[in-house]
Structures are given as C-alpha cells and as structure tokens.
Amino acid sequence: MDQIRATLPDELTGPSAWLGKDMARNPDVWLYHLSAEDIADLEAAAMHYLSLGRDIGEITKEAFPLTHFAPHLEALKHKLLHGVGVEVLRGLPVASYSQEMAATIFCGIGAHIGSARSQNAQGHILGHVRDIGADPNDPNSRIYQTNARQTFHTDSADVVGLLCIRKAKEGGLSLLVSAEAIYNRMIAERPDLLALLFDPIATDRRGEVPEGEKPFMDIPVFSWHEGFLTVFYQRQYIESAQRFEGAMRLTPDHVAALDMFDALANDPEMCFEMQLEPGDMQFVYNHSHLHDRTGFLDWPDPAERRHLMRLWLSPEGDRPLPDSFKQRYGSIKISNRGGIITKETKLHAPLD
C-alpha cells in the first residue's frame, strides 16, 4: 500500500472530478440545444455523404463537411478530453429521418470527434442498443442487449456516443458518475481498499476473444499512468471471470473494495441521471467516467421499442494508456485504439 500511495495524489481536482448533485443542478454544463442552423448544417453534410454512395462505416471528417457546426464539435472534443467529460446534443429531429439519415448524421459527428472503432467481433462500428431478449445471467450475453439494469461500467473505447432513436415505455434512464470523484472518496475514507483496485483484476471477455488471447483480461479497475487516473470496470464481467482457471482470485478484501466502489457510484450525491429523448446524442469520456442504464419496460409494438445507436471513438490528442490496455485494445496508439478486433473483423455500419 505504501508504495502505491506514494505515487498517488491525495485528491483529484480537475473539471472531470465532478459530483453528480452539481451536474444535476447545472445542466448548462453538459447540455447543448441544437439550433436550426446547426441542424441544417448537419443535414447538408449527410446529404453530401449519401450522394457519394459509400458505406456509412467509411465516413470521414473530410467527407462530412461542416461549416457552422464544426467549431462546436472541436469544443465538444476538448470538453470530453480536458473538461467535464460529457455532453448531450439535444434536438435532432430523428422522427423525420430515415434510419440511414440518422445514422449518417451520427457517424458524421463521430468522425469529427475521433476514429470509429469496432464494437463486436463482426466489425460493427455502429452499434444498436436494444433488448433482443438475451439472458442477463448468461456469462456470454451482452448486458446492453437486455432490458435489465446494466450497473456502472466502462466500454472498450476512449469516447462512447449514444443517439436515442426511441425511448422505452418506462425506465431506461442514463446514469453517469465520475471515477475521479469515486477515487477522491476512497482515498479519503478507505485508502487500504482503494489500493486493491490497482491490482490486475480479471474481467471476462464474454466470448469475444482475440486470437492468441485468454478468455479474460487482467486490467486494474484503477491505473495511474503518466499523471492520469484511468478507470476500467464492469462488475458482472469481473465476477463471471472467476470461472476461468488462471484468473486472479478475488479475496474478501477485493470484494469489499469493489462493493465500496459500487456503493459510491450509486450514491445520489455522486451520480446523476438523465432521460435521453429521441434525437439526443450523448458523448462520454470513457477513461474518467462510468455510465449505467436503469432497467426498463418496453412497448409491446416492436416498431416502437427502445432503440439507441452507439459509437465507440478514438480521438486525437488523448491521454496515454498503460500497457495493460493492450489486452483490451490491441494497440494503445492514440487515435487508433479501442474496440473489439478478431481475425474475422471487417468494419461496417449495419443500419438495424
């Protein structure tokens, strides 16, 4: 503990070490309302790209030319990497768009923030978050394909983007918490438990295993590297990794540390929630924040059911990551890292 503590700050004080109660009281910090001019600029760029006849998965910043809205996306990227780490763009009229048009605008915005990364072994750079009836208790299920509570977690990318196409009948709220704020509470209250979260804790790959790799990863919940605290966390996947021979065994103290982490993440003072409305685009910096979704009750009509599109992005100018992240990302080269890559991966953007 003494060796770890000697390298760690007593408190993190940057803009991303926010408390949820403050974010909830001050939505102007993270919420941006699209203007008519913003929307017209985005629609014109999308029409231009669609006229090229290319797959949406190939979209680039240059092929999605913006004028009026481009400076805001530069500011958004800076906010993600160096500011509060979250922004919601509100007001895109998705109800009037085809699925292709909505996906083109979303992926085009993503291309201005960073390079798109594959979200599964099939190479999908555009993910679809919805309940497909998967069993949340199956160790090979993806929790986002169920209607169950997800619990706070990080994804396998630098930036996570969501576009709400339709919301659920009830529930499905988005929750966010600052990992830096959790760190601050733990180092103040239980530094002994905090130290255990820097151990190489095993996380289940849930069946998506790159060639030559183990079915689990040994990545600490917290890493301190070149002056940055980086978080990597999915409690269900940590627990299911215990089924594998060779995975680091969780001691009772490790479990206590994980329990404290979870309790703080769910503390109403620490986290805050929002209901993503149709047309909302949420972008979150994944290395210093965790996200969650409450369980939900969906509409009986399949055409009305909850549906969000998802992007994983790798921006230029990002922080360095420790070598342990090569297990998850393959490469940890800035602006070209993240996602799930196997020998079958071919990048494309499925519309449904």
Sequence and secondary structure as in RCSB ss.txt:
>XXXX:A:sequence
MDQIRATLPDELTGPSAWLGKDMARNPDVWLYHLSAEDIADLEAAAMHYLSLGRDIGEITKEAFPLTHFAPHLEA
LKHKLLHGVGVEVLRGLPVASYSQEMAATIFCGIGAHIGSARSQNAQGHILGHVRDIGADPNDPNSRIYQTNARQ
TFHTDSADVVGLLCIRKAKEGGLSLLVSAEAIYNRMIAERPDLLALLFDPIATDRRGEVPEGEKPFMDIPVFSWH
EGFLTVFYQRQYIESAQRFEGAMRLTPDHVAALDMFDALANDPEMCFEMQLEPGDMQFVYNHSHLHDRTGFLDWP
DPAERRHLMRLWLSPEGDRPLPDSFKQRYGSIKISNRGGIITKETKLHAPLD
>XXXX:A:secstr
 HHHHHHS S   STTS  HHHHHH GGGTEEE  HHHHHHHHHHHHHHHHTT  GGG  TTTS  SSSHHHHHH
HHHHHHHSSSEEEEE   GGGS HHHHHHHHHHHHHHH EE   STT BSSEEE      TTSTTS GGGSSS  
 SB  SSSEEEEEEEE  SEE  EEEEEHHHHHHHHHHH HHHHHHTTS  EEE TT   TT  SEEE  SEEEE
TTEEEE  BHHHHHHGGGSTTS    HHHHHHHHHHHHHHT TTTEEEE   TT EEEEETTTEEEEE  EE  S
SGGGS EEEEEEEE TT     GGGHHHHS   TTS  S   TT   B    
